[in-house]
C-alpha cells in the first residue's frame, strides 16, 4: 500500500504474494507492546519477542537499506554489497549489537557471535534490513531481522520474513526511502484492533 501524504487514503500497489515468517510464529515488539495490547481483550497475553526465539517481530518497522550479492538489484534504497567480512552482530554484549558491519572496518571487534552474511548463500542474495530494535538496539530484544529469499513456502525462518526471489526483487524496485517504507506484520486480530488508531490500510 502507498499514500501520497500522511493524511491521504491508502491505495494498494503491486500484487499480493505469499511469504513465510519465523518458524515459531510472531512475537510482539517490546517497544510497541503497550500500544498493541491497549485495544486487545484483557484475557489476551501476547508473546513478546526476544533474541533467539525463532519468532518474527510483530509491529511496524522501517525498511532502511537493501543488501545482496552477485548482482546489484534495481532499488532506490541504500545498498550494501555483501563481502567476506560483512556480518550482522547478534551478540547482546557487543556495542555493535543488531547492526550490519564490515569486520575489517569497525574500530572495535567486540563480539563473539554474528551472521557471516555472504556465507548464508542464496537466501541473502537479495535482502532488506528491517529496522526492528534499532533506535537504539536494546540488549536481548532481538537482532538481524531481514526480508530475504525463502527456501520454500513450507520452511519458516529464524525470525525474518522471506519470500520468492522474484517477489522480493519486485518489492525492491518499488521501495523508495523518500516514501518512508515500512513493514507492517501482526496477527490479523491484532491488526483489526489497531487499524483505526494506527491509521493502517483497510484490508478486505
Residue pairs with C-beta under 8 A, 6 or more apart in sequence:
1 10
1 11
1 12
1 13
1 201
2 10
2 11
2 13
2 179
3 9
3 10
3 11
10 200
10 201
10 202
12 201
13 174
14 170
14 171
14 174
17 163
17 164
17 167
18 153
18 163
18 164
19 150
19 161
19 162
19 163
19 167
20 150
20 153
20 154
20 155
20 156
20 157
20 161
20 162
20 163
21 55
21 56
21 156
21 157
21 160
21 161
21 162
21 185
22 53
22 54
22 55
22 56
22 156
22 157
22 158
22 159
22 160
23 54
23 155
23 156
23 157
23 158
24 53
24 54
24 55
24 156
25 47
25 55
25 56
26 47
26 49
26 55
26 56
26 57
26 58
26 185
26 186
26 187
27 46
27 47
27 48
27 49
27 50
27 53
27 55
27 56
27 57
27 58
27 142
28 36
28 46
28 47
28 48
28 49
28 57
28 58
28 59
28 186
29 36
29 49
29 57
29 58
29 59
29 61
29 132
29 133
29 141
30 48
30 49
30 50
30 138
30 141
31 59
31 133
31 138
31 141
32 59
32 60
33 46
33 48
35 194
35 197
35 198
36 46
36 58
36 59
36 186
36 190
36 194
37 44
37 46
38 197
39 193
39 194
39 197
40 46
40 189
40 190
40 193
46 58
46 190
47 55
49 55
49 56
49 57
49 58
49 141
49 142
49 159
50 140
50 141
50 142
51 90
51 92
51 140
51 141
51 142
51 143
53 142
53 159
54 156
54 158
54 159
55 159
56 145
56 157
56 159
56 160
56 161
56 185
57 130
57 132
57 133
57 142
57 145
57 159
57 185
58 185
58 186
58 187
58 190
59 132
59 184
59 185
59 186
60 182
60 183
60 184
60 198
61 130
61 131
61 132
61 145
61 182
61 183
61 184
62 130
62 131
62 134
62 180
62 181
62 182
62 183
63 77
63 128
63 129
63 130
63 131
63 147
63 175
63 181
63 182
63 183
64 77
64 78
64 129
64 131
64 134
64 177
65 77
65 78
65 79
65 80
65 128
65 129
66 73
66 75
66 77
66 78
66 79
66 80
66 126
66 127
66 128
66 129
66 172
66 175
67 79
67 80
67 81
67 82
67 86
67 100
67 117
67 124
67 127
67 128
67 129
67 146
68 79
68 81
68 82
68 124
68 125
68 126
68 127
69 81
69 82
69 118
69 124
69 125
70 125
72 79
72 81
73 79
73 126
73 169
73 172
73 173
74 169
74 172
74 173
75 172
75 173
75 175
76 175
76 176
76 177
76 178
77 128
77 172
77 175
77 176
77 177
77 181
78 177
80 86
80 100
82 117
82 118
82 124
83 102
83 118
84 118
85 102
85 103
85 104
85 105
86 100
86 101
86 102
86 103
86 116
86 117
86 118
87 100
87 101
87 102
87 103
87 114
87 115
87 116
87 117
88 98
88 99
88 100
88 101
88 114
88 115
88 117
88 143
88 144
89 96
89 97
89 98
89 99
89 101
89 111
89 113
89 114
89 143
89 144
90 97
90 98
90 113
90 114
90 115
90 143
90 144
91 97
91 110
91 111
91 112
91 113
91 114
92 139
92 140
92 143
93 110
93 111
93 112
93 139
94 110
94 111
94 112
95 108
95 110
96 106
96 108
96 110
96 111
97 111
97 137
97 139
97 143
98 133
98 134
98 137
98 142
98 143
98 144
99 137
100 117
100 129
103 109
103 114
115 144
117 124
118 124
122 149
123 148
123 149
123 150
123 151
123 162
124 146
124 148
124 149
125 149
125 165
126 148
126 149
126 165
126 168
126 169
126 172
127 146
127 147
127 148
127 149
127 168
128 146
128 147
128 148
128 168
128 171
128 172
128 175
129 145
129 146
130 145
130 146
130 147
130 160
130 161
130 183
132 142
132 145
133 141
133 142
133 143
133 145
137 143
142 159
144 159
144 160
145 159
145 160
145 161
146 160
146 161
147 160
147 161
147 162
147 163
147 168
147 171
147 183
148 157
148 160
148 161
148 162
148 168
149 162
149 163
149 164
149 165
149 168
150 157
150 162
150 163
150 164
151 162
161 183
161 185
163 171
175 181
184 191
184 200
186 194
188 203
191 200
191 203
194 200
195 202
195 203
